[in-house]
């Protein structure tokens, strides 16, 4: 009888031991991407590259606002245009246990290692606005970047079909700038081949700095004796630098200047006639959409991404949600940015005499 009891005890202890082994924690991280505690708030990490441009401040504020509206926790870091700082920011966000990571990369290639670290911890990653060179992305959320470059080049070509062109690209470390430059050149190529236009200068601009664009355009003006028909500037900051260079030569309003982001300063220049156009990318749908998609990924829900994109060193396409941009010039300021509440009538036309302003 005693031996029987001992055997039973041994079987019970063995069962307990086996159970403990099966339920031991997995050091490789959770098997699903959703939060472990269903009652805990979802935690979204947003690693931003910069807040220097006006548009990025809008992204920041709208992203944070929508997180609050949807009652999810939001941790936002700013890298101040420093790749190493952004890498540290991402490390810290992962340490704080974010359920999903959103990255607006400073350097598209270097950010791939940040994606890899997140994925090693089973944290899904969204590349926001700027595309990261990584096949491991869960999603890319942005505007239709190739279309932006196409819009700028088509607008310039329509309004200045002949003459010398200056190309002011964005940062070479930013995939968007590279994609846009290719789209711009594809549009211009037939006119270049025919000899109708000549690209006399094309430079990438470190960190999209207006002061660097200013210097490059100054040099191009000097080398070509001010004989310039158009400056295709890839965003409003670089457009502002280009316009400074044109202003010193008395050429503002005489040279086509493109832009992107619909910054207030650019809209004011368009109203005055010193900048010709900008590409308006409504930020609210982008920021709100990114928050909502991040929540879905955190919950492990399916994403309906109709688009796909591939660029740089990527070997395969990744799912993408892309919003459509809008060309804005002097003719449609009222029906686009002002109608949408992006900027007010008084802000946009503050430097335009009242008798020259459009009726409200």
Steps between C-alpha positions, in 0.01 A plus 500: 500500500780735595675429168179579310466835677864583422444422132191719488691786659780458247251518209337813644835673549611407148178645359552825687860518377398441136224761525747754633737430211226551234374828647844653549530853356634534146813714494449570128203728569125457459360280226247763394540870434205607714533625860522221760234651728179576305404757764827691462515801270671440168837675497618656171856621456559771239868567418514826304808634321433871544260778593692771315256532212151629563338191348669266750358701789158436352574127473610493864199688635239316292650158574501574874148645489353195329673265744332689782164488322527123454627456858833339415831586658740687271875540551661744253874560460679761286844420355596857400614375156754263661497135394686377808257679729206344319656155547523570875144632500375177346694293757333699779154460350547124475627490858182677608297218350325662204251275323569652160774729368453783250819646348543813290865427415789744490707258292304250293781244494616526859142474623484144361695380806236663724230303321702181551529563876128559531411191301736291717270594787186427294412870488337598167644804320342772287723720284340846515514744207862409414567147380754289691719267293376185671317191380383438857260793515142414584368811330596825328264795554557810291382710208560394142864611490568421131192703410633801693818510292295452184264785594790739560675421172180506293402837648843648426505360147152632424589850617862508380519264199843627398815621673747412773385302804649471848412181691500537879450153644448416866734301724674205336441300820124542457336245271226749419753743353653225286160376379388855419819579308446196279138600433601856420768390254267250330259783423775734381694247290306544171545879517870456586548256212336745260724781623205709620633511853844456649568393859790725594526385861361216711595451865371311798461721808634382836212467748285708262678814628375826339842662545664227294237541228570874506872447437444248222253723318728802542781304334275387215382856438858625488614222267208559262488880513152491660358323195267264689143408404407273792616373837348164591538510877383182669348662808400844626810540717736457206266716291542774759878477468476511120274805512750683722763443232262619226402808702859628514502496119156657460357178355215423740175447313692458174619143561274200563562362851334181625464372854334247727325497842283814470686671783347833599809693384473329159128575473577865575768501231253348253245769589767767436621331183857414603440123519299342222355185652514251784371148544247486782497177697214508752669383822192414704400196290863383508554540875156374598526209257839402642364492855201289399716258301749476786218399733391229257854363479533506879181295524618259233217600266527484120589817308331581171803642316414532131838640399850354507838670478867407454805723489870522584653169611164335558466161329123478522196725517341592831133588562422871478215741568554807283303825505463729199670843492359818343670769288448849644575825321363854501184387318375253759624624837140579597357161404773282652707601802270783613179305446647205694601723791866416447572874504277804540422760235663778706815292557546411134432848358656708778766641263256565215322839480129464576391623158708221340367217712233256374152541643409279795 
